[in-house]
Structure formats: structure tokens, C-alpha cells
């Protein structure tokens, strides 16, 4: 068993020998796009150009590239008593453009987690 281990280890060392490619670090920049948000925790796209920004306090905002508007407010359904509570996430149904379904994940007023399905009013 020891011999097999030594052969495998030697094989690994020889297979990477001579492979010394150096990669440089990418240059990363930062540009603020949206202001006026309160505790954003998630950003989701529904398949178009708009971004939906989930705020921990219970409001999901819609950013169309120039304007910020309210998409839904469920603040009365949840609690934000702890650091990891409140409205936590949003997901759109794969055929959201057709059926209007979306899902939200939040901590309800009793402290339990809830996954709820909603449907937008106009399709």
C-alpha cells in the first residue's frame, strides 16, 4: 500500500512539473448605481432589464435603469427583530413573464421562516 501511495504522489508531482503559468490579478472597479435603499439583501433579475432589490425591512424595489419604484411591500407580514430576520430573498418563476408568479422568503411575525408565492396583478 505504501508503494502505491508513493507512486501516485510521484505521478502527481511529475504531471504538474513545468506548468508554471503566472496570472495577473484583474482590475476591479466600483460604481454606485442606485441610492436611497434601506438594508438591501438581494438583487434579482426577472429576465428583462429591470433589477428587483430586496430590502430586509419588507419592501422590494424595482430599478429600471433610471428610476426606483416600489414593487411590493410586505413589511406588516414579517419581523426584523434580529440581524438575520426580515425579508431575505426573492425568486421569479421561470415563466414569470407569462404567469406572473414570484416567490419571497422571509421571517414572519412569530419568528418562523416563510416561503410565499405571489402573482403580480397585471400579466
N, C-alpha and C positions, 0 to 999 in steps of 0.2 A: 504494500500500500504506500509506503514511504517513497519508493522508487517512482511509482506512478505520479504521485504528487510533485516530485522534483521535476519529472519530465514535463508535466503540464505547466508548471511555473516557468521553466526554461523556455517552453514554447511561447508563452505569453510575452516574455521579455524580448525574445527574438522577433516576434511578429510586429512589435511596435518600434523596434530599433530603426533608426534612420527617419522616423516620422516626427520631425520637429518643426512643424509649421507654426509660425507666430501670427497671432491675430491681434489687431489693434482694437481698442475699445471704441464703440460707436459714440458719436457726439449726440447727446440728448438735450433737447431744449424744452422749455416750458412756456406755454402761452395761455393766459386766463381767457376763457371763452364766455362763461356765464357768471354773473354775480347776483347777489340777492337771495341766496339759498340758505336754508337752516338745517344743519346736520345732514348733508347728503350721504347716503349709504350705498346707493346703487344707481347705475346708469344703464338703460336698456334701449334697444332699437327694435321697432316693430316691423322692420322690413323696408321702410321708406327712408326718408332723410331726417325725420324728426327724432330727437332723443327724449326719452322719458326719464326724469330724475326723481328717484325715490328719496323722500326726506323722512327721517326717523320719527318725526312728530305726527305723521299720518297723511301728509299731502304729497301727491305725485304731481310734478310739474312737467309741462311739455315745452321743449325748446325746438323751435322751427328754424333755427339758424340766425334769427334776429330778434324774436320775441319769446318771452317766457310767460306761459299761462298755466292755470290750474287744470289738471286732467281729472283728478278725483281727490276728495278729501274724506278720509275715514278716521279722522282723529278721535271721534267720540267712541269708536269701537276698540280702542287699544290703550295700553298703558306704556308710559316711558319712565317708570319708576327706577329702573336700573340701567346701567350703561349699555347692556346688550338687549334691551327691550324696545318695543315700538314697531313701526313699520320697517320691515327688514329687506324685502325683496319683491320683485315684480318679474313676471314671465308672460310673454304673449303666446297664445295658441299658434301652432304652425300655420293655420289658415285664418289668422286674425282678420285679415283684410276682407274675408268673406263672411265669417261668423261673428266677429266682434268680441270673442272671448279672451279674457286675460285673467291672470291669477296673482294674488298677493299673499305674502307670508308675513304674519305679524303676531305680536304678543297681545292677547286680548286683555280685558279689564280684570280678569281673575288671575292673570299671570301665565295662562296656558298658551301654547302656540297654536295658531290657526292658519290653515291654508284655505282661502276662499276664492271662488270663481265669480267673476263679474262679466257682464256683457255691456258694451257701450250702447248708448241709446239709439244712435243712428248708424246704419250699416250702408 
